[in-house]
Amino acid sequence: MPMGDVQKLRELCRNNSLLNIRTKENSEAFKAFVCLILQAVVHKLHFGNSRCYKPVSDFVTIPDEAFGLLILENNFEKWEKYVSDGRKSKLAKKTSTKYAPSDKSTNWAGNPKALARYNSYYMMIRDRRLLVEQQDLENDIKETFSVKYGVKGRQAGKRRFADMNRNEETVEEEMPALNVAAIDSFFR
């Protein structure tokens, strides 16, 4: 179950109000957006390694966040049809995305309306990230992730060799020397 209020996020999408996602009254929708959309935009592994240690602004760039909002806005109606009609719904497959010229087109990102909307998201994010209330929200998200997923003695999401559990009583056997020459596949 994702953190935040998914229904509030859906409401913002339905009302075409995603420009207000970083306001105090929509903080729960923003949390849901971070969990559902941003982890896919910034790569799940990078997201997982950073979420407990850094505020969102420290590991998600403004362009990534703006692109995530644009993807959500563009595909929301189609995704809603998949949820309501079932995954193999023919109606959902024939539903075009918001900025695509047709239901078969995947060339929506070059649409001037999509580009203008992306620029609006970019400027909104740039301005609102500087607000103290947004920094507090991002720290709250970080702390919630830390509690939910635990830090487990790791720093910055990286494993440290010294952190590995080693049994001091086991005797490590010495590896036998191998007399194998490296294979150069380019000259064969």
Secondary structure in CASP SS format (residue, H / E / C, confidence):
PFRMAT SS
TARGET T0000
AUTHOR 0000-0000-0000
METHOD secondary structure of the structure
MODEL  1
M C 1.00
P C 1.00
M C 1.00
G C 1.00
D C 1.00
V H 1.00
Q H 1.00
K H 1.00
L H 1.00
R H 1.00
E H 1.00
L H 1.00
C H 1.00
R H 1.00
N C 1.00
N C 1.00
S C 1.00
L H 1.00
L H 1.00
N H 1.00
I C 1.00
R C 1.00
T C 1.00
K H 1.00
E H 1.00
N H 1.00
S H 1.00
E H 1.00
A H 1.00
F H 1.00
K H 1.00
A H 1.00
F H 1.00
V H 1.00
C H 1.00
L H 1.00
I H 1.00
L H 1.00
Q H 1.00
A H 1.00
V H 1.00
V C 1.00
H C 1.00
K H 1.00
L H 1.00
H H 1.00
F H 1.00
G H 1.00
N H 1.00
S H 1.00
R C 1.00
C C 1.00
Y C 1.00
K C 1.00
P C 1.00
V H 1.00
S H 1.00
D H 1.00
F H 1.00
V C 1.00
T C 1.00
I H 1.00
P H 1.00
D H 1.00
E H 1.00
A H 1.00
F H 1.00
G H 1.00
L H 1.00
L H 1.00
I H 1.00
L H 1.00
E H 1.00
N H 1.00
N H 1.00
F H 1.00
E H 1.00
K H 1.00
W H 1.00
E H 1.00
K H 1.00
Y H 1.00
V H 1.00
S H 1.00
D H 1.00
G C 1.00
R C 1.00
K C 1.00
S C 1.00
K H 1.00
L H 1.00
A H 1.00
K H 1.00
K H 1.00
T C 1.00
S C 1.00
T C 1.00
K C 1.00
Y C 1.00
A C 1.00
P C 1.00
S C 1.00
D C 1.00
K C 1.00
S C 1.00
T C 1.00
N C 1.00
W C 1.00
A C 1.00
G C 1.00
N C 1.00
P H 1.00
K H 1.00
A H 1.00
L H 1.00
A H 1.00
R H 1.00
Y H 1.00
N H 1.00
S H 1.00
Y H 1.00
Y H 1.00
M H 1.00
M H 1.00
I H 1.00
R H 1.00
D H 1.00
R H 1.00
R C 1.00
L C 1.00
L C 1.00
V H 1.00
E H 1.00
Q H 1.00
Q H 1.00
D H 1.00
L H 1.00
E H 1.00
N H 1.00
D H 1.00
I H 1.00
K H 1.00
E H 1.00
T H 1.00
F H 1.00
S H 1.00
V H 1.00
K H 1.00
Y H 1.00
G C 1.00
V C 1.00
K C 1.00
G C 1.00
R C 1.00
Q E 1.00
A C 1.00
G C 1.00
K E 1.00
R C 1.00
R C 1.00
F H 1.00
A H 1.00
D H 1.00
M C 1.00
N C 1.00
R C 1.00
N C 1.00
E C 1.00
E C 1.00
T C 1.00
V C 1.00
E C 1.00
E C 1.00
E C 1.00
M C 1.00
P C 1.00
A C 1.00
L C 1.00
N C 1.00
V C 1.00
A C 1.00
A C 1.00
I C 1.00
D C 1.00
S H 1.00
F H 1.00
F H 1.00
R C 1.00
END
